[in-house]
Amino acid sequence: MTVRDTKALAPAGFGSLEKLGDLVGQSKVEIEQYELTDMATFSRTDTTRWLEYGAGDPLVCLEYTTAFFGEGRKVPHTLASASARAVREVVIDTLGITATLDRTRAQQFKAVFAGERPLEERVETTEDGMGFRTVKGWTALDGDAETFQNSSANAFRGGLNQCTEVGFFDELTRDFDLKGAYLAAAALVRDVDFLHDDGVIEQTITKRLLTLDDVPEWQTPFVGYVCWEFPTDVKFPTLPGNVHDSTVYVRTALNRRKARAKARANGRADRWELGEGTWAMGPEIRAALLMGAEVWCQIGHRGRVLEVEGKPSRCLAVGVKSFVAGRAVAAGRYGPKSLPALALKEGGNSIYGKTAQDVSPSRSWDAWRQKHVETGGSSITSPYHAAMITSFVRTLLLMAQNELHSMGRKVVSVTTDGMISDASLDEVEGLHLDGLNLLFASAREELSGDPTVWEVKHEQRWLYNLTTRGNISIEPDGVTAQNSYRSPDGMDKRSVEGREHFARLVLGRTGTVASKAKVPTSFAGMTRTPLEERLDFAMTERTTNLRMDFDLKRRPLLDAMTNDVVPFDGVIYDVAHFDSAPWESLDDCRRAKATARASRCLRTVEHWKAWDLRYRNSSASLRIDDMGAAIVRSIVKGHRTGLWVVPNLDHGTVEDKLAWLSRWGFTSSAPTKSWWRNMGRADRTGEGYLLPIDDLEPYLSRMVSMAVGKSPARSERFKK
C-alpha cells in the first residue's frame, strides 16, 4: 500500500480539497458544521450522505493525482520529487539516453548525470557522509567518479548569509533580489563526462599555487582543497571557512600560531601545509584569483566537460527551461496565480534542492524500522551540480559587494539570494563582476527571455540592521527578517503591528529575546513501539531564547563605532553603529565568538566596548562584565599591588574609600567591603588580572593626580 498526502503535491496555499477539486471538476462534498462536529449522529441519521461525504474526499485526491501525474502511475511523495522526475525525463529525451544491456533508461541517466551505477543491495546508513549515494542503492561508476563527486560533496555549502554593517539607517536603502538566482545558476553548470574512457577527471593538481589558467572560465568544473591569503584591502574575501558549523570568510587560511610553534620545534615550516584549508569550487576560486589572492591547492581536480554536438552540455538548463515554459503556458491558460502556474513555479524552484538532497547528510524517522535513517539522494542528486550552483550564487553576491564598495556604496546585509544596499537599481544592474553579471544575464535570457538579473523587493528609509537574517523596517513595504523570532498568535510579522512589536523588542533588548511557538508532537513520538511509549498528537508551547546580537562572522570596526539615537514609539533608544571587515584568520573568529558568549547583550556602544576589552584580553585571567566595572577593578588592583598610587585610596576608612570610588560612576551600584577585600587577594592581583594601562585612561591619571579629599567633577566622571 502506498500512502501519499495531496497537500505535499500542491503549491503553498492550494492544499485544500476544495481548491484541488475545483481544478479537476470534482467538487468536495459539503456538509453542515453541526454534522461535521458530530459524525456519529450524522452517520446514523443520514447514512447515504455520510457515505457520500466519506467517499468524496479520496475521490478528489484520486482525480487530482490522475490529472497531474497520469492514470495508473506511481504518485511521487512531494511536488519537489515530481519535479525531479520530470527533469530527469526531459534530460533523457533531450540527450537521447537509452537503456543498455545492463541498465534501464533511469539508471543510464544516473551514470551520465551523476556518475553512479546501481548497488546490488542498499546501505541503511553510512559513516563517510556519502549517504546521498549508497542509501538509495547507488555506488560510483569508478574511482574517478567517486573522487570527483566526493570532493564536490565536501565543497558543497548553502547560501551566503552575513551581516556586514550594524546599526540604524535613516536613509534610503533597498533590498535587492537576484531574479531566479538558483534557476539561472543551475542553467550555467556544465556537465562533466563520467562515461569518458579516460575517466571524468581531466587534470589533478597537487601542492602548488593556482593561477587563472587553472580556472580559465567561471564555468570551469574545478574542485580543490585550498588555502589562501587575500590582499589586505579586499573587504569581502570569496573563499569560505568553517567556524562552529557556520560559514565565514576570513582574509587568510594560514595559521601563523601553528606555523611558529612548528618552526620552533622542527626548524622552518611550510606556511601553506599548516593552513586551515577548505574544499572549494571553481567560481569562488576564480574570484579569489581575480582579486589578487594567493590560492594554494593541496589537491584539486578539473573535470572533463561533456560535449553534445560540439558544445558543452548543460542538462539542468534543459530541465529548468521546460518548467519556465510550462509555467508560461499555465499562466496564460489559468492565470499567473493559478494552481497549475504556481505548481510549476514551485516545482522549478525545487530543482536545485533536489540536486543537493542529502549531500549535506540529513536523517529522518523511519517508523517501520523504528530508528532515524539517512534520507538518501533524489533521482537527480549530484554533489558536483549542487556545489557549483551554490558557489555561483555566493560568488556573484561577494563580487557585487566588493564592486559596490569600490564605488563608495555600502552593502549592510546579504541573505542567500539578495542584499540590502544604498545603491540604485541602475548601479546594481550595471555591475561588471568580471563578466559574471553578464553570464547570469545570458542564463536569465535563455530561460525566460528577460536578461535582467536584479530586482528591488523592498525600499525603506527606516531600517535597524542587527545581525545575520535580523533586520527590521517599520514601514509597511520595508524589509523584515526576524532571526527566527515568532510573532505572537494572531499577529502577522509583516504587518505594521508585527513590525513595531519586533522593533520594540530588539531596540530595547537587554539580553536574549523570548520567542514562543506551538510545536506538534514529533512523528517519531507518535509512531514509537511498544504502544505504551507512543505519544498522542498535541501542540505544545515552547519558548526559545534568541540572541539578537551581531554574530561576529566578520570583525567589527569599533575604532569608528558611533552611537545611533533612535526615537521610536515615544522612547529614545541607543544602539551601536559600526562597519565590519573580514577576520584575519579562523582562529580570530573563533576567539571572538567565544568571547561574545560571555556577554549578556551586545546592543549599545558600552556593550561593544566591554566585549572589545574581553576580546583583546581574552588570554588573561580577566572578568569583564562591563567596561566601567573592569576599569575600576584594574585601577584598585594596581593600587593595592603597588603599580601606582591613588592618594584617596591610601587615606581614610574602607567606607570612605568606597564612597569616593562610587562618585566616579563606574558602576550603577556602590562597591562593597567584600569587593574591596577581593581586590586585595594575592591570587587576583597578578599582571594577567589587569587591563592594559591604555584602557584605563584617562581615569587612572585623574585618580592618581587627585588630591586627598577631593571628588571628581561631573566632566571627570566615567562616561559610557
Secondary structure, DSSP 8 states (H G I E B T S, - for coil): -----GGGGS-TT--SHHHHHHHHT-------HHHHH-HHHHHHH-HHHHHHHHHHHHHHHHHHHHHHH-TT----SSHHHHHHHHHHHHHHHHHT----SS--HHHHHHHHHH-EEE-SS--S--SSS-HHHHTTTEEESSHHHHHHHHHHHHH----EEEE-EEEEE-S-EEEEEETTHHHHHHHH---B-TT-TT-SEEEEEEEEE--TTTS-STT--EEEEEEEE--TT-SS--S-EEETTEEE--SB---HHHHHHHHHHHSS--TTTTS--EEEEHHHHHHHHHTT-EEEEEEEEEE-B-EETTEE--HHHHHHHHHHHHHHHHHHHH-TTSHHHHHHHHHHHTHHHHHTTTTS--EEEETTTTEEEE----TT--HHHHHHHHHHHHHHHHHHHHHHHHTT--EEEEEESEEEESS-HHHHHT--GGGHHHHHHHHHHHHHS----EEEEEEES-EEEEETTEEE--STTS-EEETT----TT--TTSHHHHHHHHHHHHS-SS-EEEEEEEE--HHHHH-SSGGG-----EEEEEEEE--S---SSEE-GGG-EEEEEEETTEEEEEEEEEEE--SSHHHHHHHHHHHTT-S---SHHHHHHHHHHHHTTTS----SSHHHHHHHHHHHHHHTTSS--GGGSSS-HHHHHHHHHTTTSSSS---HHHHHHHT-GGG-SGGGS--HHHHTTHHHHHHHS-TT----GGGS---
